[in-house]
Amino acid sequence: MSLAARARRRLAENLRRDGTLTDARWVAAFRRVPRHVFVPRFFLPERGRWVAVDRSDPGWLPTVYSDSVLVTQLDDDPHRWAIARREGPVDGVPTCSSSMPGIMAVMLEELLVADGHRVLEIGSGTGYNTALLCTRLGDENVCTVDIDPVLVASARTALGQLGHAPVCEVADGERGFPAGAPYDRVLCTCAVSRIPLTWLEQSRPGGLIVTTLNRPIGAGLVRIVAGRDATGQGRVLARDGRFMPLRAHRLRDNGANGTAAVPGARSGQARTTELPLTTVVSAASRFEFFAGLALEGVTTTPDPEDPASSCLVHADGSWARQREEDDGRYVVEQGGPRRLWDLAEEAYDRWHGLGKPGRDAFGVTVTAEGQEFWLRDPDSPHRWPLAPS
Ligand SMILES: C[S@@+](CC[C@H](N)C(=O)[O-])C[C@H]1O[C@@H](n2cnc3c(N)ncnc32)[C@H](O)[C@@H]1O
């Protein structure tokens, strides 16, 4: 058995053993599809910049078969990898990656596919996830689209090397892909600020849509059941997943642009607080999803005083920052038209009053009139807009 075959067996086995993969057919697909064919080159982070790596570098193969995200494009620029290879580490924001296999596995399992299902994948990227779908469902049942023609060309080539020929086209996934409809499943491997109605229109009634949400606080994974006439209802899933946003949803629609200036130290009102910032903004915190709902329009930005820490900011110029004193007390400063930290504390009290619901206590309803989250029951009086209208 080749080194690559051994490495991918180990990856599949690790995902099975840690409980990420539970369906034997997905374990078999991960065992079968060689990830290295889809990521001949990528970037690795080093001291805040990106280093270009390819198969000639030591450690390339073990990295490919680790449970890691591999960034393959920066700033939508197809030439950046060659520049970094020639001139050394570069700056940039990832715009394509082969996602963490563990997150891909979660999303593929949450799609609840059955033999013969037709799937639309939005965000072909490297084509690795497409190959997993083709292996499980057959090429004839898979359509994949990406907005970037260079990525589509290389995904097609890599898929072809393994004998796969699904429909793989350049298209804006926000419009779905009507030519292949109707679909039993829609899987979006980038994050959206709201659910495009086209996905519901192009799904069979009862079909499922799995996507991550692009929210500044409390992102997450949702599964929506398509109804009739471009409607849908679903749940936020307990298993979390965070992806780069759909191109058109990058900064739009969140109601906050993160550009509110945070002044220097001790320029706002300072006081102590019992609530650590991590409880509000950390993905590991049970409160985070509710905080994202309650603090509509609030986002996080690195603290200019301490870039390792974050501040809360709102586009209206409001801001709040927190520091931990040597004696373990948390001190918060806030300024601008609204007291964002006071709002965070009020939200925390309200969350306690509601029984401390985790992310999977929330659901979502999508109609042409609007998109809303609700708590526990679609008719609940506790409701929040998915995206500001
Ligand atoms: C995380 S990557 C996808 C990873 C991919 N599934 C894989 O296995 O390599 C996100 C992809 O979404 C694509 N994308 C962004 N906006 C899009 C849009 N509006 N329509 C289709 N694809 C889009 C990006 O070009 C990028 O390739």
PDBQT file of the ligand as one rigid body, heavy atoms in Angstrom, charges set to zero:
ROOT
HETATM    1  C1  LIG A 401     -14.315  26.566   1.447  1.00  0.00    +0.000 C 
HETATM    2  S1  LIG A 401     -14.208  26.666  -0.267  1.00  0.00    +0.000 S 
HETATM    3  C2  LIG A 401     -15.010  25.190  -0.824  1.00  0.00    +0.000 C 
HETATM    4  C3  LIG A 401     -14.264  23.940  -0.529  1.00  0.00    +0.000 C 
HETATM    5  C4  LIG A 401     -14.592  22.820  -1.465  1.00  0.00    +0.000 C 
HETATM    6  N1  LIG A 401     -15.898  22.261  -1.238  1.00  0.00    +0.000 N 
HETATM    7  C5  LIG A 401     -13.514  21.766  -1.429  1.00  0.00    +0.000 C 
HETATM    8  O1  LIG A 401     -13.769  20.599  -1.100  1.00  0.00    +0.000 OA
HETATM    9  O2  LIG A 401     -12.374  22.106  -1.770  1.00  0.00    +0.000 OA
HETATM   10  C6  LIG A 401     -15.437  27.879  -0.684  1.00  0.00    +0.000 C 
HETATM   11  C7  LIG A 401     -15.655  28.040  -2.181  1.00  0.00    +0.000 C 
HETATM   12  O3  LIG A 401     -16.830  28.795  -2.382  1.00  0.00    +0.000 OA
HETATM   13  C8  LIG A 401     -16.659  29.472  -3.612  1.00  0.00    +0.000 C 
HETATM   14  N2  LIG A 401     -17.663  30.535  -3.724  1.00  0.00    +0.000 N 
HETATM   15  C9  LIG A 401     -17.675  31.738  -3.114  1.00  0.00    +0.000 A 
HETATM   16  N3  LIG A 401     -18.763  32.440  -3.499  1.00  0.00    +0.000 NA
HETATM   17  C10 LIG A 401     -19.449  31.667  -4.377  1.00  0.00    +0.000 A 
HETATM   18  C11 LIG A 401     -20.640  31.849  -5.110  1.00  0.00    +0.000 A 
HETATM   19  N4  LIG A 401     -21.342  32.969  -5.053  1.00  0.00    +0.000 N 
HETATM   20  N5  LIG A 401     -21.044  30.832  -5.898  1.00  0.00    +0.000 NA
HETATM   21  C12 LIG A 401     -20.342  29.683  -6.005  1.00  0.00    +0.000 A 
HETATM   22  N6  LIG A 401     -19.188  29.462  -5.316  1.00  0.00    +0.000 NA
HETATM   23  C13 LIG A 401     -18.756  30.440  -4.514  1.00  0.00    +0.000 A 
HETATM   24  C14 LIG A 401     -15.232  29.968  -3.543  1.00  0.00    +0.000 C 
HETATM   25  O4  LIG A 401     -14.754  30.308  -4.834  1.00  0.00    +0.000 OA
HETATM   26  C15 LIG A 401     -14.537  28.768  -2.901  1.00  0.00    +0.000 C 
HETATM   27  O5  LIG A 401     -14.009  27.926  -3.878  1.00  0.00    +0.000 OA
ENDROOT
TORSDOF 0
